[in-house]
Amino acid sequence: MSRISLSVLFLVSLLIISCQKDPDISIDDQEVIEIEAYLDSMGVLDQAAVDTSGIYYYPITENPTGKSQSSGSVLSFFYSMSLLDGTIIDQYDSLDADTLIVKQGVNAIYPVGFDYSLGYMKEGEKWAFILPSRVAFGDFSYSTLIPENAIIKLEIELLQIQNEEDILDNELDLIYDYMVYNELDDTVKNPINRPEILPNGMIYKRLSYGGSARPANDSTITVTYQGRFLDDAVFDRVQNPDYFEFVYGQSKTIPGFEIGIGRMAVQERALIIMPSYLAYKESAQVIPPFLTQNMIDLEIIPTYASKVGPYKPLIFEIQLIGVN
């Protein structure tokens, strides 16, 4: 029988299964039947293994001597996501500007099955994974791309394994390059004082002087600010006549923001540049990224993840309006 005939037979069998669900068989068991029929039609059923979460997986390209992961590894990867009928949901490959970077195994990746899948791989490998709906999108649906209880196929290429110390070193280099490129240490172009490079990796640059009052623990702080990335793209702002208020010293904001505020006097304006470990760290990554707002609306991931992705150094231009 030809490969085309096999494909047609497989699609017909999927249609029969989907239209004639046995009420005495659970969704999980029905999905196992469907997944194994698919793997058999592709000639890889004998190569595939299944884990306790129900994910089926098999290697496409192995790298036995490749670097292995440790707890909380930071991973860079490409991927393709599709339905079993071949419908492409999303793909991210070498034609895209940057690879995606995530921290594995800390609930920072959605769907959870994608997180589990990444954990199996060594650097330089490419694997295929079939996710049952309960570790994919469950009963969530999106347009015609993702139906309810969709079984998801992933092909993931793991490009690099790093740890957070590697990430921090790279971020500190990027922050320093930003300071030099923008001539923040030139007191003619950027008067008042030279930028301070703090031991924690932050850069603090005073832009205008303030008075004598300064923040104290449990005081209410009122500020305006603009938040930017290192490419100067703005991700958030609060400007006059609106203000942002918080209680200082109670970890109500990201650490770097509070550290910077603590160095300011009332009416002072300052530029604060911080590495991601003082900001949103691993944040949260939705795969595919275009579902991020949907997942926020469903309260699956935090709101800030729609603005700031994993491992983003941040710039805040802040004016301290009041301390009460």
N, C-alpha and C positions, 0 to 999 in steps of 0.2 A: 504494500500500500504506500502511496506517495506521502511526503511530508505534508503537502497541502490537504490531502484527504484526512490525515490524522488531525490536523488543526481544525478542519470543519467538524469532524466527529467529536472532538473535544468541546468545541463551542456549543454544539447541539446538546451534548450531555450536560453541560453547565446550565443550559436553558431548561432542560427537563428537571434538573435538580432544583433550580430556583422556582420553577412553577409548581412543583409537586412536593413541597416540603412535608415531611412526615411529622405530624404533630406529636408523635411519641418519641421523636429524636430531638435532643436539645440542639440549640444553635451551634454550640461548640462542636458537637459530634457531626453535625451537617457540614460545618466548615472543614473539619478534618477530611471528610469524604471528598469535598471539593478540592482541597489543597492537594491531596494525594493523587487525585485524578489528573490534576494539572501537572504535577511533577512527573507522573508516569507518562503523560503525553509528550513531555519535553525530554524524556529519556534520562532523567536525573534522579528518579525516586530512590534508586539504590545508593546514590552518592549522598543523599540528604539525611541529616540528623534532625532530631526535634528535641527542644529543651523543655523544662518544666513549665515554662510560660506558654507553651504551644507554638513557639516560633520554629519554623523549619528553615534550615540553612545548609548551604553547600558552597565550596570554594569555586571561584572562577580563575583567579590567579593567586597562587600561594607564594609565600616568602618565608620558608622555615627558619632562616637566619635573621629575619627582620627583628627590629626592636619591639619588645613586648611592653604592654601597658602595666602601670601600677595603679594603686588606688587614687582616683581623682585625676587621672591623666587629662591633659588638654590636647584635643585632637583636631587636625585639619583634614578635610575630606571633600570629595566630590560624590554626587549621588544621582540616581534616577529613581523616581517613584511612579508606579503604574498600578492599574488594576490587572487582574488575571486575564482579561480579554485583550490586553495590550494597550488600553487607553492610557496615555501618558498624563499623569497628574502634574508632575514638575520634574525638572532636572537641573542640575548645577554642575558645570564642568569647566574645562580649561578655557572656554570662550568667555567665561565670566571674569569680572575684574579681580576678585579676591576669592580665596577659598573660605569656607565657613570654618569657624573655630568654636569649639564647645568643650565644656568640662564634662567628662563622662562619669556616670554613676552617682550623681548628686541631685537627681531630680531637676536638672536644668534643661532637659531636652524633652520636647513633646512631638509626637506621641511617645509613650514610654517604651514601646517596642523598638523604636529607632535607637533609643538609649541602650537598651539591652543588646541590640544587634552590634553596635559599635564595640561593645566590650569583648567580642570574640576575636577581634582582628589584630594582626601585627602590622607594623609599618610596611608599606609597599604592597599590601594585599588588596585584592578585590573579591568580594563575596556577594552572593545572592541570599536574600532572606524573604520568607513569606510570613507575613504577620496576620494572625487571626484578628478579627475585628475587636476583640476585647483588649488587645494591647496596641490597637491602631486607633481608629476614631470612634469606635463603638457605634451608637445610634446617631451620631452627628452626620449631617449630609451637607454637601456644598455644591450648588448648581448641578450640572450633570456629571461633574468630574468625580465626585465622591458620593456614592449612594449610602443609605443607611446600612450598617453592618457590613461594610466593605472589607474584603480581604485585600491586603496591600502587598505588592511585590516591591522589594528594594534591591538595587544594586549599588553597593557602596565601595568606593576606592579610598583606602586610608593612606593619606599622603605623608603625614608627619605626626609623631608623638612627642609632646613636650610636657614639662611640668610648669607650675606657676612661677617658679623662679626664672625660668627661661622667658616667660611672658613678661615679667616685670623688668628684666634686663632690657628687653627690646623696647618696652614702653618708655623707660627712662632715657634711652637713646633718642626716641622720637620726640619726647618732651624737650630735651636739650636742643635738638635740631630746630624745633619750633622757636625756642627762645632766641637762638642765634639768627635764624632766618628773618624773624620779625624785629631783630635789633632791640630786644627788650632791655639789654644792658647799655644801650646808647642813651645817656641821660640828656642829650640834646634833643633827639627825636622823641624820647620817652622820658620826660623830666621827673623830678621829685627824688627818686633814689634808684639804685641798682636793684635788680631782682635778687631775692634771697632764695638760695637753694637749701631747703630744709633737709634734715637727716632722713625723714620719711619719704623723700623723693619728690615732694611738692615744690612748686615754685610760687613765691609770693611777691607780687610787684605792686607797690603802692602807686596809685594813679592821682590821688588828691588827698590832702591832709584833712583830718577831722578835729574834733574837740578833745576833751579829756576823759569823758565817760566811756567805759569799756564794758563788755559783757561779763556777767558773773553767773555762777550756777543758779539755775531756777529763775533767771530773769527772762522776760518776754522780749524777744528780738524781732524787730521789724526791718525788712530789707526789700530792695528791688534787685533784680539780677537778670543777666542773660547767660544761658548755658550754651556752649558750643563744643564741637569736636575739634580735633587738631587741624582739620581742613577748613576751619572757621564756619562750617555749616551750623546754623542755629537749631537746637533741638527743643529749647524751652526758654521762656522769658516771663518775667513779671515786672511791669513798668508802672510809673505813675499814671493815673492816680490809684492804681491797685498796689497792694503790698503783700508780701509773704511774711507770716508771723509764725514763730515757733518758740518753745521753751528751751533755752540754752542749757546744755549739760545733761540732757536726758535722752540723748541718742535719738532725737526726733527726725534727724536728717542723715544723709550719708556722712561718714566720718570726715572726709576731706573738707566738706562744706563747713562743718562745725569747727574744725581746726582753723580754717582760714578766718572765719568770723571772730574767733577768739583772739586774733592778732589785730583786730580793727578797733578804731575809735568811732564814736558817733559822728556821722556825716562824712566819714572817710570813704573813699572809693578805691577798690583794689582789684587786681587780676590774680586769680588763683588757678593754677594748673596742677592737676592731680593724676597719678596713675590709677588704674582701674581698681586696685585692691582697696583704695580709699573711696571708691565710688560704688559702682554696681557689680563689680567683680564678674562672675560668670553669667550674671543676668539670667535670661531664659531664652532659648532658641526654639522656635516652632518650625517644623518641617512639614509642608513647605512654608516659607516665610509669609506668603500672602494670606495665610490663615491666622496671622498673629492677632489682629483685632478681634476676630471671632473668638479666639481662645481667651482673650481678655474679657470680652463680654460675658463669656460663660464662667468667668472667675477661675479658670484653670491655671492661668499664669498671671503675674502681677502687672499692674498698669504700666509701670516704668519700662517694661520690656518692649512696648510699642515705640519708645523713643530711643532707648539706649540698648544696643545689643551686647553680646559678651565681649569682655576685655577691651573696653573703650576708655582711653584716657580722656579726661574732660577739662574744659576751661570754663570758669565762672567769672564774669565781670560783675562785681557786687558793690552796692552802696548800702552802708549801714545807716538806716534812717533813724532808729530809736532803740533805746534800751530801757525797759521799765521793770 
